[in-house]
Amino acid sequence: MPRSLLTVLALLGVVLTLSVVPGVFTIDEDNYLVTVTALRHGRLTVPGTEGLPPGRELAWFDPNGAQRAVSATPIASTAPPLYAPLALPFSYFGWRGLAALNTLAFLLTVAGVFLLTRRYARREDTAWIAALVYAAGGYALEYAQGVWPHMLAAALCTGAVLMSARSRDGESAGWALAAGLLAGLAAGVRYQNILFAACLGLGTFLFSPRRLRCSMAYGLGVLLPLGASSLLNHARLGFWNPVSKGGTYLSSLGRTVGSRGWIADALTMGWARIVDYSARPSLAGTEHAAYLHADPATGAYLIGHTVKKAWLQSSPWLVLALLALLLAWLPRRAGGGGEGGDNGGDRRRRELRVLALIVLPVQALFAASGLLRTDGLSFNQRYFIELVPLAAVALAWLVEDAGLLAGGASEAGGRRRWLPRLALGGALGLALAAATLLRPAPSPIRLVGLLDLPLVLAVVTLLAWAVARLRGKPGILALALGACLGWSLAVHLGDDLAASREFRRSNAQLAAIFDPYLPDGSAFLAYWGLKDAVGPLLLDRDLVVLDVRNDDGRNTPRLVAALLARRSRVVALPPGFSPALRQTLASRWDARILRQPPVPLLELVAREPGSAGSGTVSGTP
């Protein structure tokens, strides 16, 4: 690997690490976090919940806690189990350490994209194009600074494809075994990657010269981490399924809304996830409407003031990647299999087909997953994040075949004539995105621009590819690709990353407020999202957290009584508590005011015999 790439990655890693905001973005991060804190205590269940009355309030970290059945304690997370052992060493450096795991994974993914592209490229510049496209235009920076393990999964998946490619080139079947191990680990970090692993296995079976040996080695590699996942799930949750969160995990699959039918829903959601997210039907009346709502004037779906984007709306260059994956299945003359010697031609065409066998089925799965599966709190298509590195590889090979790099530095006496044009296009894309983002949120012009301009760029880029391919004029393709990258980078930094950092900053401020009132061994009661911020505090102390929303507070008094009986300090954040719960708590315990609004904190204490009580538990004591 070039020393210059290593230097760039090291500098990027330093910048990303130093600029991390140490706060929670979404409850999914807490769901993974408690698996790590459990392992640090030498267990698989949430510390502090043993001996407490069972109830949904204890599932404060579970995105589906309000639907979860909790019949026994201690309670366990349903998050995939293999994240915890991988993240454990990083957890001793706190929240920033867990974020550093994803930063490292991002850098490794960029390196993997470079190496996979270079393996079948005719020019070194092709690999640099792929790395640049992914790093700058792949909406990954937001996840590189988070705790939920999307980037870890992307690194594992990219590594699996790279290693399996070596087995398809006729090298040792040990590479297929290693690929299977990484793919199985990815499935144990994010369950959806079981399909990724299966599709990569199909590619190994179809295209490996030693088909039987490599397929068996790959299958063994996958089965080892899946077997570990199965054992861990049985130990903590009581079922043997290695890729399930329980009975509600696939509950939305195939469910229709109204009388449209499953096929119509799948086509609609395929278009919405890949091309234009505003095309999805309304979520009014569902639980998702609490955080994801449609703007009536433009149809844009918003989380706060940030637009929810389809794949091409985040990264319009992806249109060329999809084109490359489709063309790989056409006859060579129509598909442009590529010229050149052993590093191009048939082997690259084979690898494009393997990538297509992964990317297209994963997209089809989530198109068919129903109208009610929204991928939660995210501003882009996080279900596809493991596919973006593969898309960058496919794009780089396509533009090389289109002559973009002709006269590149790898040729004798050549210069990178494409680079100034790419830079100029990037500047144009940045300017276009800046003009859009500078409009006040959520003005219709800003929303329409974020929805439609990337699709215009995608169409222009397709036309530019056709001109480069048919007329031998790649300069316009460099301009168009640069514009796509400039747009993608600016929108990701200025909209997605900015919004996620604002979420994190707000939760970090709340955690700093809670910190002095929640010593080791205490308990914290709050309503729904108001308790998410405490996650980082669990890394240096034992806390029991209750989400009173999960069971409408019905079991909260029993849990408070049990916590006080074992001499825990019980702190409540009353906003959101129902009047009935406030009255019940006030009738049984005294409330000592710890902090006044806007973040009121109360300590619930045992009432002295004969005391009349200290009044109601309210949000404004």
N, C-alpha and C positions, 0 to 999 in steps of 0.2 A: 504494500500500500504506500502511495507517495507520502513523503515526509510533510509536504505542504498540506495535504489533506488532514493528516494527524494534527498539525499545528492549528489549522482552522477549527477542527473539532474541539481541541483542548480549549482554545479561547472562547468558543461558543459555550462550552460546558461551564466555564468560569462565570460568564455573564448570566447564564440561566440560573446557576446555583446561587449567586449573590443576589439576584433579583426575585427570588421566591418570596411569596407572601405566605407566612405560616398560619393559614386559616383554612377552615373547611369550605369547600365549594358546594357539596351536595351530600346528602345522607349516605349515598353509596360509599363515600370515603370512610365514614364511620363504620359501615358494615364490614369493610375489609380491615379497618383498624382493629376492631375487637378480636379478630382472629389472631392478630399479632400479639396483642396484649395478653390474650389467653395463653399463647405458646410461651410467652415470657414467664408465665406462672407455672409452666410445665403441664398445661392442660389444654383441652379443646373447647371448654365452655367458658362463658363470660364470668370473670372473677367477681365475687361479691353477691351473686344471685343464688348461691346454694342456701337452702334452708328457708327461702322466702316463699310466701304463697304464690302459686303460679298465676300468671295473668299477662295479658297482652301489653300492659304498660312497660314490662321489662324488655320488650322487643323494641326499644327506642331507636336502635340502630338499623332496623329492618325497613327497607322501603315499602314493604307490604305488611307492616306490623299490625295494621288495623284489621287485616284479613287472616292473620296467622293464628293458628290454634296453639295455645301454650297450656299444656296440661301437667307439666312437671318442671321442677327446677333442679339443678341449674339450667339456664337457657343457653343455646348456642346460636351462632350466626349461620345463616344459610349461604353465605358468600363462598365461592369456590375455595377449596381447602389448600391448594398448593401455593397460593400467594404467601401465606404466613411463613413457611420455612425459608422461602427465598428472600423475604423482606426482613426477617428477624435480625440479621447483623446490622442492617441499616437503621433499625428502630432505636438502637442505643444512642443514636445521634439526634433523636427527637423527630419532630415533624419534618424538619428540613432534611434529615437523613432519609426518611421515606420518600420525600420528593426527589432526593438525589438519585435514588434507585431508578426512577422514571427518566430523569435527565440522562443518566448513564445509558439507559435503554434506548433513548432517542439517538444518542451519538452512535451507538452500536448499530442501530437501524440504518442510519445514513451510511455508515461504513459498509454494511451488508448490501445496500442498494448499489453502491459503487462497485463492490467486488463482483456481484452477480451480473451487472451490466457489462463490466470490462471482460468478463469471461467469454462473452460471445460477441464482443464488439470488434470492429476493424480499427477503431481509433481510440486512443486514450481519452480524447475530448468527450466521447459519448458517455463514458462513465461519470465525468464531471458534470455533464448536462443532467444526468439522472439524479446525482446527489444534490445538485442545486435545486432542481425541480421539487424534489421531496422536501428538503430542508426549508426552503423559502415558501413553497406554494402548497404544502401538504396539510395545512391546518393542524400540525402536530405540536407546535410550541406550547399551546395551552395545556396539553396533556403532559408535556415534558416537565412541567412545573407542578403537577398535581400528585395526589397520593393514590387515587384509584388507578388500577394497573393497566391502563390501555397501552401505554408505550412499552411496558414490560412484555405484554402479549404480542405487540407488533414486532419487537425485537426477536422474540422466540419464533414467531411465524416466518419472519424474513430469514433467520438463520436456518430454519428447517428447509425452506425452499433452496437456499444456497447449497446446503449439504446434500440434499437429494439430487440436485443437478449433477454433482460429481459422480453419484452412483449411476445416473443415466448416461454419463460419458464413459462408462465402462470401468471406472475405478472401483476400489474395494467396496464390498457390500457393507463394510463398517460405516461408510458414509450414510447409507440408508438407515442403519441402526441409529446413528446419531441424529439424523433428521427426524426419525420417529420419536425419539426421546424429547426433542425440542417441541415437536407438534403436540405430543401428549401433555407436556408441561403447559403449553399454551392453552390447551383445553381445560387443564386444572386450575388455570388462572382466570380465564373467561370461558364459561361453558359453551358459548356459541362456537368456539373454535374447534369443537368436535367435528363440525362440518368441514372446516378448513383442513383438518387432519385427514378426514376421509377422502376429500377431493385430491389432496396431495398424494395420498396412497394410490388413488386411481391413476394419477399421472405416472407414478413410479411403476405400476403394473403394466400400463400400456406402452411405455416408452423406454424402459430399461432393457439393455441388451441381455442381461442375465435376470430375466423377469422373475422367475420363481425365487431365486436366492435373495434378490434385493427386496422383493415384496414381503417375504417372510421376515427379513431383518427389519424392515420398516415397521411391519405389524408388531413385532416383538417390542421394538422401541416405543411405540405408542401405548402398548398394553401395560408396560411397567408403570408409568405415571398414572394411567387410568386405574390400575389396580390399587395404587396408593390412595387415589381420590376415593375409590369405593370403600376402602377400609376406614378412611377418616370420616366419610359421610355416615357410615354405619355407627362408628363410635360416638359421634356427636349428635346425630339426628335420627338414627335408627333405621335408615334404609340403605340399600346397597348400590343404588344408582350412582355412578361416578359423575354424572353431568346433570344434576337436578337440584333445584332449590326447594322442592316439595310440590304439593298438589297444585299450587297456583302458577307454577313457573311457565307453563305453556297454555294457560287458560284462555289467552286471547287468540291463539292460533286457529285460523279458519272461522272465527266468529264474525258474523255479518251484522251490519247496522241497517235496519229497514229491510227492504225486499230486493236489494240490488243483486245479491248473489255473490258467491265466493270468487268467481272468475273476474267479475267486474270490480270487486274490491281489490283483488290482487293487481289488476292492470292500473287502477287508480293509484294505489300505494307505490307501485313500481315507478310510475311517472313522478309521484310526489317525492319519493326518496332520492331519485337520481337526477331529475330535471328541474322541477318547480314545486317546492313544498307548499306553496299557497293553493295547489290543486287538491289537497286532501280535504275530505268532507269535514264539516264542523264538529268540534268536540264539545259543544255546549251541552250541558246536562250530564257530562261525565266527570270523574274525579280529576282528569287531566286539565279541565278548564280552570282549575284553581291556579295554575302557573303558566299555562299555554293558551293564549286567547288570540282570536283572529281580529285584525284591524278591519272595521266595517268598510272603510273607504278603499282599501287596496287589496284586502284578502290576505295580507302578510300575517303569518303567525308570529307572535311576539312572546318573549319571556322578559318581563319588564319592558324595556324599550329596545331590546336586541332581537333582531330578526332570526327566526329559525330557518336554516338554509338546507336545500337539497345538495347533493354531491357536486353537481356542476355549478351551483350558486356559490359554493365555498371555493371551488378550484376549477375554473372553466377549462383549463388545460386537460382535464381528465377526458374530455371528448376525444382527444387523439389517442389516449390509452385504450378507450373502449373500441375505437376504430381498429387499432392494431390487433386487439384480441379477436375481433370478428374477422379481419382479413386473414389471420393465420389459418383459418379453416377453408379458405378458398384456394383454388388451384394456384400454383406458384406465379404464373404470369399475371393473374388478376390480383393476387394478394401481395405481390412484391416481397417474396421471401428473402431478398437480399443477395447481393453478390459477395464475392470474396472467397477466401479459402476456408480453412477448417474452423476459424472463429466466427464465421457467419453462416449463411445458407441454411442447410438442413438442421443443424443443431440449434440454431437460434429459433428457427421455425417450430421445432419441437418444443422448446422451452416456452414460446409464446402460447402454444396450445395447452401446456401444463398450467400456465398462469390463467388462461381462459377457463380451464376446468375448475379453478378455484374461485375466481372473481365472479363469474356469472351465476353459478349456483348459490353462492352466499347472498348475492343481491336478490335472486329469485326467492330464496327462503324468506327474507324480510319483506319482500313485496307480498308474499302469501301469508304473512303472519297476522294480518287483520288490521282493521282500522283503529283498533283500540291500543295497539302497541306503539308507543310514541318515542321510545328510547330516553324517556325521562328528561331530567334537567340537563340539556346540552343545546348548544346553538348551531350545531352541525351534525353530520351523520356519523356519530360515534360507533354505530354498529359496523361501519365500513372501514374503521381506522386501520385494521390489519391489511386491508386491500390496497391502501394508498401507496405503500412502498413498491408493491408489484406493478401498480399502474405507472409509477415513475420509470421503472425499468422498461416496460413495454413502450412508453412514449419515446424514450431515448433511442431505442432501436428503430422505431418508426421514422423519426426525424433524420437519423443517420442514413436510412435507405432513401429518404427524400432529397438527399444531397445537401442538407443543412450545413454539414461539417466539411464539405468539399473545399480543398485548399487549406485544411486545418494545419495546426502546428505539427501534427504527426507526419505530414508529408515533407519531403526534402525542400527546405527553403520556404515552406509555407507559413502563412500567418493565420491567426484566428480571425478571419474576416467576418465570421458570424457574430463574434463577441460584441463589437460596437453596435450592431443592429439589435442584438438581444438587449443590450443595455438601454438603447434608445426606446425600444418597445416597453421595457420595464419602467422607464421614467414616465412614459405616456400612461401606462396602467396605474402607476402610483398617483399621478395627477388626477386621473379620472376617479379613482377611489377616494382621494382626498376631497375632491369637489363634492362627492356624494356624502361622505361622512361629516363634512363640515355643516351640512344642513341640520337644523335642530331636530332632535329625536322627540317624538316619532312623526315628523312631517311626512306627508304623502310623497313628496319628491324624493326624500331619502329612502323611504321604504320601497317605492317602485324602482329606484335605481339599484338597490341591493338585490332586488328580485330579478330584474330584467337585463340590466347591463352585462352581468356575467354570461347570460345566455346569448346575448349579441356577440360578445367576445368569442364564445365557443363556436358560433356559426362562422364568424369571420376566420377563425383559426382553421376550421375545416376547409373553407374555400382556399385559404393560403396554402394548406397542405396539397390540395388538388393542383394549384398553380405550380407549386414546387415540383410535384411529381410528374405532371404532364408537360410543363413548359421548361423545366430545368432552371427555374428562377427561385432559389430558396431564400433570397433576401427577405421577401415579404413574410415567409414563414417565421424567420427569426424575429421580425418585428411583432408579429401576432403572438408568438409564444411568449416573448418578453412582456407584452401587455397583459397576458393572462397571469404570468408570475407576479408582476407588479401589483395587479388588482388583488390576487389571492393573498399576498403578503400584507398589503395595506389593510384589507378588510379583516383579516384574521387578527392583526395587531390592534387595529382601531375599533373593532366591534366585538369579536369573540373574546380575545384575550383581555381586552379592557373590561368587559362586563364580568368575566370570571374573576378577575383580580379585584373588582369592586365587591363581589360577593365574598371573596376570601378576606378582604380588608375589613369588611363589616363584621364578619364572624370572628376575626382575630381580635378586634376591639371588644366584642362581647366576652370572648374568652379571658381577656385581660381584666375585665370587670369582675367576672365570676371567680377568678383565680384566688384572691385572698379570702373569699368566703367559703371555699370548698377544700378544706384540709383533707389529708389522707384519711380514708375510712368514712367519708361523708356521703350523703345522698342528695340528688338534685331532681326536683320535680318541675317540669315545664310542659308547655303545650306545643306539639307538632314541631315545626322548624325552629322554634326558639331554643331547643335543647341541642341542636346539631353542633353549635359552636364549641361545646365542651370537649369534643373529641381529642384535641391535642393534649388536654390536661390528663388524659388517661395514661399517657406515656411516662408520667413521673409520679403517679399516685393512684390508689384504688378508689374508684368512685362507683356508686350505683346510680344509674340514671333511669328516670321514669318518664314516659311520654303519656300524659293523662288523656290525650286524644284517642289513643289506640282502643281504649275500652270505655270512652266517655266518662272516665273517672269512677266507674262502678267498683273496681277492685282497689282503687288508690288508698282508701282508709285502712284496709287490711295490710297493705304493704307498708304504709307509714307506721302503723302500730308495731309491725315486726321489726322495722328498722330502728325505731326508738327503743324497742325492747333489747336490742343488741348494742345500744348506746351509740348509734350512728348519729351524726349531726344531719338533720333533715332541712334542706334549704329549698324554698319554693319561689318560682317566678310566676306570679299569679295571672298575668294577662293571658286571656284565652280560656281560663277555667270557667266552667259553667256555674251559674248561680247555685245550683244544687250542690255541686262539689264544694264551692266556697263555704256554703252554709254547713255542710257536713264536717269539713275540716275545722271550722270555727267552733262548732259545738263540742268537739272532742279535745282540741288542743289549743294552747295559747300560741299567738303569733308574735314573735319578737321582730321588730323592724330592723333590718340590717342596712337597707339602702332605699332611698326615696326614688320616685320616678325621675327620668323616663325608663329606667331599668330597675323596677322595685324588686327587692329581695327580702323575703321573710324567713325566719327560722321557726319551725314548728317545734314546740317544746311541751313536755308533759305538764298537765295542769295540776297545780297544787290542790290537795284535798280541801273542799269547801269553797274553792275559788269560783267566781261567777264567769270567768273568762275575760279575754281582752278585746272582744269584738270580732267582726267578720274578717275573713281572709279575702282581700280584694286586690284589684290591680292598682288602687290608689290609696294606700294606707294612711 
